[in-house]
Amino acid sequence: MIKHQKSCQTSNKNNRSEYSTIKQYFRPKTSSSIPRTMKEKITNAAVELVSLDNRAFELISGDGFINFAQTVLDVGQTLSNRQNLNILDLLPHPTTV
């Protein structure tokens, strides 16, 4: 048994970076500056997105979608002083991509 314990201790030290931790799967609970109502609005829109377009919910956690959403948010902040801004004016048509 002692031999086994020593073996485990040695392999644990060598392979520590190979193991996943729970922190990799959950964001820390910190106070967010985003109001709860806004967060709920985004969550509801995400549910509608995957439901209406018949997509997997994993879509919104993918790197491509996060990049897309961040770009739309950044452009929206830049154009926030314009009136009558419509998202359809920003999105490319599927045949032109």
BAMIDREN-489986 format. One record per residue (C-alpha): residue number from 0; residue in one letter; chain; x, y, z. Coordinates in Angstrom, 3 decimals. Layout:
# residues N
+------+------+-------+----------+----------+----------+
| logu | domi | kemar |        x |        y |        z |
+------+------+-------+----------+----------+----------+
|  NUM |    A |     A |        X |        Y |        Z |
...
+------+------+-------+----------+----------+----------+
# end
This chain:
# residues 97
+------+------+-------+----------+----------+----------+
| logu | domi | kemar |        x |        y |        z |
+------+------+-------+----------+----------+----------+
|    0 |    M |     A |    0.000 |    0.000 |    0.000 |
|    1 |    I |     A |    2.851 |    2.392 |    0.799 |
|    2 |    K |     A |    4.331 |    1.741 |   -2.622 |
|    3 |    H |     A |    0.968 |    2.579 |   -4.219 |
|    4 |    Q |     A |    0.616 |    5.840 |   -2.254 |
|    5 |    K |     A |    4.091 |    6.969 |   -3.295 |
|    6 |    S |     A |    3.295 |    6.122 |   -6.896 |
|    7 |    C |     A |    0.074 |    8.164 |   -6.775 |
|    8 |    Q |     A |    1.812 |   11.151 |   -5.191 |
|    9 |    T |     A |    4.482 |   11.141 |   -7.877 |
|   10 |    S |     A |    2.033 |   10.836 |  -10.751 |
|   11 |    N |     A |   -0.245 |   13.525 |   -9.269 |
|   12 |    K |     A |    2.628 |   16.012 |   -9.205 |
|   13 |    N |     A |    3.589 |   15.214 |  -12.784 |
|   14 |    N |     A |    0.070 |   15.248 |  -14.261 |
|   15 |    R |     A |   -1.538 |   18.134 |  -12.386 |
|   16 |    S |     A |   -1.964 |   20.204 |  -15.559 |
|   17 |    E |     A |   -3.857 |   17.354 |  -17.249 |
|   18 |    Y |     A |   -6.741 |   17.437 |  -14.771 |
|   19 |    S |     A |   -9.735 |   19.707 |  -15.176 |
|   20 |    T |     A |  -10.934 |   21.710 |  -12.239 |
|   21 |    I |     A |  -14.484 |   22.703 |  -11.423 |
|   22 |    K |     A |  -13.516 |   26.350 |  -11.917 |
|   23 |    Q |     A |  -13.084 |   25.690 |  -15.636 |
|   24 |    Y |     A |  -16.787 |   24.936 |  -15.979 |
|   25 |    F |     A |  -18.314 |   27.683 |  -13.851 |
|   26 |    R |     A |  -17.762 |   31.402 |  -13.771 |
|   27 |    P |     A |  -17.078 |   32.834 |  -10.334 |
|   28 |    K |     A |  -20.006 |   34.473 |   -8.583 |
|   29 |    T |     A |  -18.885 |   38.078 |   -8.574 |
|   30 |    S |     A |  -21.052 |   41.108 |   -8.427 |
|   31 |    S |     A |  -21.882 |   42.028 |  -11.993 |
|   32 |    S |     A |  -22.618 |   45.503 |  -13.234 |
|   33 |    I |     A |  -25.219 |   44.043 |  -15.588 |
|   34 |    P |     A |  -28.743 |   44.415 |  -14.193 |
|   35 |    R |     A |  -30.594 |   41.159 |  -13.646 |
|   36 |    T |     A |  -33.425 |   42.268 |  -15.953 |
|   37 |    M |     A |  -30.971 |   42.741 |  -18.832 |
|   38 |    K |     A |  -29.378 |   39.352 |  -18.170 |
|   39 |    E |     A |  -32.839 |   37.720 |  -18.156 |
|   40 |    K |     A |  -33.709 |   39.476 |  -21.414 |
|   41 |    I |     A |  -30.561 |   38.053 |  -23.060 |
|   42 |    T |     A |  -31.297 |   34.585 |  -21.645 |
|   43 |    N |     A |  -34.848 |   34.678 |  -23.005 |
|   44 |    A |     A |  -33.587 |   35.826 |  -26.414 |
|   45 |    A |     A |  -31.049 |   32.961 |  -26.422 |
|   46 |    V |     A |  -33.823 |   30.467 |  -25.660 |
|   47 |    E |     A |  -35.879 |   31.916 |  -28.518 |
|   48 |    L |     A |  -32.851 |   31.751 |  -30.842 |
|   49 |    V |     A |  -32.238 |   28.061 |  -30.313 |
|   50 |    S |     A |  -35.955 |   27.244 |  -30.326 |
|   51 |    L |     A |  -36.966 |   29.196 |  -33.423 |
|   52 |    D |     A |  -33.901 |   28.241 |  -35.463 |
|   53 |    N |     A |  -33.894 |   24.639 |  -34.222 |
|   54 |    R |     A |  -30.285 |   24.798 |  -32.990 |
|   55 |    A |     A |  -28.454 |   23.269 |  -30.066 |
|   56 |    F |     A |  -28.095 |   25.478 |  -27.005 |
|   57 |    E |     A |  -24.333 |   24.906 |  -27.213 |
|   58 |    L |     A |  -24.409 |   27.330 |  -30.145 |
|   59 |    I |     A |  -24.312 |   30.347 |  -27.848 |
|   60 |    S |     A |  -21.257 |   29.121 |  -25.974 |
|   61 |    G |     A |  -19.164 |   28.507 |  -29.092 |
|   62 |    D |     A |  -16.180 |   30.708 |  -29.912 |
|   63 |    G |     A |  -17.685 |   31.784 |  -33.228 |
|   64 |    F |     A |  -20.959 |   32.941 |  -31.714 |
|   65 |    I |     A |  -19.206 |   34.738 |  -28.857 |
|   66 |    N |     A |  -16.999 |   36.558 |  -31.379 |
|   67 |    F |     A |  -20.067 |   37.459 |  -33.454 |
|   68 |    A |     A |  -22.044 |   38.692 |  -30.440 |
|   69 |    Q |     A |  -19.087 |   40.757 |  -29.167 |
|   70 |    T |     A |  -18.667 |   42.344 |  -32.607 |
|   71 |    V |     A |  -22.364 |   43.237 |  -32.795 |
|   72 |    L |     A |  -22.159 |   44.693 |  -29.276 |
|   73 |    D |     A |  -19.070 |   46.753 |  -30.161 |
|   74 |    V |     A |  -20.627 |   48.087 |  -33.370 |
|   75 |    G |     A |  -23.838 |   48.851 |  -31.476 |
|   76 |    Q |     A |  -21.899 |   50.896 |  -28.940 |
|   77 |    T |     A |  -20.173 |   52.807 |  -31.727 |
|   78 |    L |     A |  -23.456 |   53.525 |  -33.509 |
|   79 |    S |     A |  -25.513 |   54.109 |  -30.365 |
|   80 |    N |     A |  -26.010 |   57.810 |  -31.110 |
|   81 |    R |     A |  -27.839 |   57.054 |  -34.369 |
|   82 |    Q |     A |  -31.597 |   56.933 |  -34.451 |
|   83 |    N |     A |  -33.567 |   54.208 |  -36.207 |
|   84 |    L |     A |  -30.728 |   51.695 |  -36.110 |
|   85 |    N |     A |  -32.031 |   48.340 |  -37.335 |
|   86 |    I |     A |  -30.120 |   45.086 |  -36.861 |
|   87 |    L |     A |  -31.114 |   44.018 |  -40.380 |
|   88 |    D |     A |  -28.975 |   46.882 |  -41.700 |
|   89 |    L |     A |  -25.942 |   45.358 |  -39.975 |
|   90 |    L |     A |  -26.392 |   41.668 |  -40.753 |
|   91 |    P |     A |  -25.135 |   40.307 |  -44.067 |
|   92 |    H |     A |  -27.524 |   38.461 |  -46.344 |
|   93 |    P |     A |  -26.831 |   34.700 |  -46.413 |
|   94 |    T |     A |  -26.144 |   34.799 |  -50.161 |
|   95 |    T |     A |  -23.457 |   37.502 |  -49.882 |
|   96 |    V |     A |  -21.262 |   35.860 |  -47.270 |
+------+------+-------+----------+----------+----------+
# end
